[in-house]
């Protein structure tokens, strides 16, 4: 049995070195959305910017490097959480990823791009062994939830129109996130503000006003703040 075991690389998912503290307001860019209660952001003004992260793992030299590199393993066997390089057709780039699920019959692997938060099924032919020089950087996609909002009552799940509107409000924008609470898992409970116009726009309040979300009055976090309360002063982003 032991002869069939293999050693694989995994990411150290401790993001404590890049996570902002409770009460801080930081610039963020939303990179992936499941729902307003589950999305991922990157910190463009943190220690690494999105272009720097992308260039590290998908620059021209590394694209050529991964073209000629194959996984030194049986393609039908992948460990859950295994760190790999996966070719993202949407980005046309090799990105750092971890294995989430496998489909040996279809020879496909479900991966999560750890620096952006997206999940995608990719062919085993588009999986490569991650070079060890890329393993030490913490995953740059930070898991977040909007505070004070829940699916529009009486629904218990987020409808598609809420997810689409949330994405339209945050897509391709640099936003201000006020960190209300940092969960033990590393997930950030945040308020999001678009400060690109003359006045700041509270993303959660906008969803509530458009009947695409409801105020969560049961949450201890919500009980500390009124619906219009933005907490500390919002810090504006130039431009």
C-alpha positions as CSV (number, residue, x, y, z in Angstrom):
1,X,0.0,0.0,0.0
2,X,2.8,2.4,1.0
3,X,4.4,1.9,-2.4
4,X,1.4,3.6,-4.1
5,X,1.7,6.8,-2.0
6,X,3.1,9.9,-3.6
7,X,4.3,13.2,-2.2
8,X,2.6,16.3,-3.6
9,X,3.0,20.0,-3.1
10,X,0.2,21.9,-1.3
11,X,-0.2,25.6,-0.6
12,X,0.2,27.0,2.9
13,X,-3.2,28.7,3.1
14,X,-2.3,30.8,6.1
15,X,-3.0,34.3,4.8
16,X,-2.4,36.1,8.1
17,X,0.5,38.0,6.6
18,X,-1.7,39.7,3.9
19,X,-5.0,40.0,5.7
20,X,-6.0,43.5,7.0
21,X,-7.1,43.9,10.6
22,X,-10.6,44.5,11.9
23,X,-11.6,48.1,11.5
24,X,-9.2,48.8,8.6
25,X,-10.3,50.1,5.3
26,X,-8.4,48.8,2.3
27,X,-8.5,48.9,-1.4
28,X,-9.8,45.7,-3.0
29,X,-10.7,44.3,-6.4
30,X,-13.3,41.6,-6.6
31,X,-11.9,38.7,-8.6
32,X,-14.6,36.1,-8.3
33,X,-18.2,36.0,-7.1
34,X,-20.3,33.0,-5.9
35,X,-22.9,35.2,-4.1
36,X,-22.8,38.5,-2.2
37,X,-22.2,36.3,0.8
38,X,-19.3,34.4,-0.8
39,X,-16.8,36.2,-3.0
40,X,-13.1,36.7,-3.4
41,X,-11.0,39.9,-3.5
42,X,-7.4,40.7,-4.2
43,X,-5.5,43.5,-2.5
44,X,-4.0,45.6,-5.3
45,X,-2.2,48.0,-3.0
46,X,-1.0,45.2,-0.7
47,X,2.4,43.6,-0.8
48,X,1.7,42.4,-4.3
49,X,-0.5,43.8,-7.1
50,X,-2.6,41.7,-9.4
51,X,-0.2,42.3,-12.4
52,X,2.7,41.2,-10.3
53,X,0.9,38.0,-9.2
54,X,0.0,37.2,-12.8
55,X,3.4,37.9,-14.2
56,X,5.0,35.6,-11.5
57,X,3.1,32.6,-12.6
58,X,2.1,33.3,-16.2
59,X,4.7,35.5,-17.7
60,X,6.1,34.6,-21.2
61,X,9.1,32.7,-19.8
62,X,6.8,30.6,-17.5
63,X,4.3,30.0,-20.3
64,X,7.1,28.4,-22.3
65,X,8.3,26.6,-19.2
66,X,4.9,25.0,-18.5
67,X,4.3,24.1,-22.2
68,X,7.1,21.5,-21.9
69,X,6.5,20.3,-18.4
70,X,4.2,17.4,-17.6
71,X,3.0,16.1,-14.3
72,X,5.3,13.3,-13.1
73,X,2.4,11.2,-11.9
74,X,-0.4,8.9,-13.0
75,X,-2.9,11.3,-14.7
76,X,-5.9,9.4,-13.1
77,X,-4.8,10.2,-9.6
78,X,-4.7,13.7,-8.0
79,X,-4.7,14.6,-4.3
80,X,-7.3,16.9,-3.1
81,X,-5.6,20.3,-2.4
82,X,-2.6,19.4,-4.5
83,X,-0.8,22.5,-5.8
84,X,-0.5,22.6,-9.6
85,X,-0.2,25.0,-12.5
86,X,-3.3,25.0,-14.6
87,X,-3.9,26.6,-18.0
88,X,-6.8,29.0,-17.8
89,X,-8.4,29.4,-21.2
90,X,-10.3,32.5,-20.2
91,X,-7.0,34.3,-19.2
92,X,-4.9,32.4,-21.7
93,X,-2.3,32.0,-19.0
94,X,-0.8,29.4,-16.6
95,X,-2.1,30.1,-13.1
96,X,-1.4,28.7,-9.7
97,X,-4.2,26.4,-8.7
98,X,-5.2,23.7,-6.2
99,X,-7.1,20.5,-7.0
100,X,-10.7,20.5,-5.8
101,X,-12.2,17.5,-7.5
102,X,-11.4,15.0,-10.3
103,X,-13.3,13.1,-13.0
104,X,-11.0,10.3,-14.1
105,X,-13.6,9.1,-16.7
106,X,-13.6,12.4,-18.5
107,X,-9.9,13.0,-17.7
108,X,-10.7,16.4,-16.2
109,X,-9.7,18.1,-13.0
110,X,-11.7,20.8,-11.1
111,X,-9.2,23.4,-9.9
112,X,-9.4,26.6,-7.9
113,X,-7.1,29.4,-9.0
114,X,-5.8,30.4,-5.6
115,X,-4.8,34.0,-6.6
116,X,-8.3,34.8,-8.0
117,X,-10.9,32.5,-6.4
118,X,-12.4,31.1,-9.7
119,X,-13.1,27.4,-10.1
120,X,-12.9,25.6,-13.5
121,X,-12.9,22.1,-14.9
122,X,-9.7,21.7,-17.0
123,X,-8.4,18.9,-19.0
124,X,-5.6,16.8,-17.5
125,X,-3.5,17.8,-20.5
126,X,-3.7,21.4,-19.1
127,X,-2.3,20.5,-15.7
128,X,1.4,20.8,-14.9
129,X,3.5,20.2,-11.8
130,X,3.9,23.6,-10.0
131,X,7.5,24.8,-9.8
132,X,8.6,25.0,-6.2
133,X,9.6,28.6,-6.6
134,X,5.8,29.5,-6.8
135,X,4.7,27.5,-3.7
136,X,5.8,29.9,-1.0
137,X,3.7,32.9,-1.9
138,X,0.4,32.8,0.1
139,X,-2.8,32.5,-2.0
140,X,-3.7,36.1,-3.0
141,X,-7.5,35.6,-3.3
142,X,-9.1,36.6,0.0
143,X,-12.5,35.1,0.8
144,X,-15.1,37.7,1.8
145,X,-18.8,38.1,2.8
146,X,-20.9,41.3,2.7
147,X,-22.1,42.1,6.2
148,X,-25.7,42.9,7.0
149,X,-27.2,41.4,3.9
150,X,-29.0,38.1,3.2
151,X,-31.0,36.8,0.2
152,X,-34.1,38.9,-0.5
153,X,-36.9,37.6,1.8
154,X,-38.7,35.2,1.6
155,X,-35.9,33.5,-0.4
156,X,-33.3,31.4,1.4
157,X,-30.8,31.3,-1.4
158,X,-29.4,34.1,-3.5
159,X,-31.2,34.4,-6.9
160,X,-29.3,34.8,-10.1
161,X,-30.4,38.4,-10.5
162,X,-28.8,39.3,-7.2
163,X,-25.6,37.7,-8.2
164,X,-25.6,39.4,-11.6
165,X,-26.3,42.9,-10.1
166,X,-23.6,42.4,-7.4
167,X,-21.1,41.5,-10.1
168,X,-22.1,44.6,-12.2
169,X,-21.6,46.8,-9.2
170,X,-18.1,45.5,-8.4
171,X,-16.6,44.3,-11.7
172,X,-13.4,46.0,-12.9
173,X,-13.5,48.5,-10.1
174,X,-11.1,49.3,-7.3
175,X,-13.3,49.4,-4.2
176,X,-12.9,50.2,-0.5
177,X,-13.6,47.4,1.9
178,X,-14.1,48.1,5.5
179,X,-13.2,45.0,7.5
180,X,-15.9,44.5,10.2
181,X,-14.8,41.1,11.4
182,X,-12.1,38.6,10.6
183,X,-13.3,35.1,11.0
184,X,-11.1,32.3,12.4
185,X,-11.0,30.7,8.9
186,X,-9.6,33.9,7.4
187,X,-12.8,35.0,5.7
188,X,-13.4,38.7,6.0
189,X,-16.8,40.2,6.8
190,X,-16.8,43.5,5.0
191,X,-18.7,46.5,3.9
192,X,-17.9,47.5,0.3
193,X,-17.9,51.0,-1.1
194,X,-17.5,52.4,-4.6
195,X,-15.8,55.7,-4.1
196,X,-15.1,56.5,-7.8
197,X,-17.9,59.1,-8.1
198,X,-18.8,62.2,-6.1
199,X,-20.3,60.2,-3.2
200,X,-19.5,56.8,-1.9
201,X,-21.9,54.0,-2.8
202,X,-22.5,51.3,-0.3
203,X,-22.8,48.1,-2.4
204,X,-24.8,46.2,0.2
205,X,-27.2,49.0,0.8
206,X,-27.7,49.4,-3.0
207,X,-28.7,45.7,-3.3
208,X,-31.2,46.2,-0.4
209,X,-32.6,49.3,-2.0
210,X,-33.1,47.5,-5.3
211,X,-34.9,44.6,-3.5
212,X,-32.1,42.2,-4.4
213,X,-31.1,41.6,-0.8
214,X,-32.6,42.0,2.7
215,X,-31.1,43.5,5.8
216,X,-29.9,40.8,8.2
217,X,-31.3,42.0,11.5
218,X,-30.5,38.7,13.3
219,X,-26.7,39.1,12.9
220,X,-24.8,40.5,15.9
221,X,-22.8,42.5,13.5
222,X,-25.9,44.1,12.0
223,X,-27.2,44.9,15.5
224,X,-24.2,47.1,16.1
225,X,-24.9,49.2,13.0
226,X,-27.9,50.9,11.6
227,X,-28.7,50.2,7.9
228,X,-27.2,53.5,6.8
229,X,-24.2,53.4,9.1
230,X,-20.9,53.0,7.3
231,X,-18.9,52.8,10.5
232,X,-15.6,54.7,10.2
233,X,-15.0,57.3,7.6
234,X,-14.6,55.9,4.1
235,X,-11.2,56.4,2.6
236,X,-11.4,57.6,-1.0
237,X,-9.3,56.1,-3.8
238,X,-7.8,58.7,-6.2
239,X,-9.1,58.5,-9.7
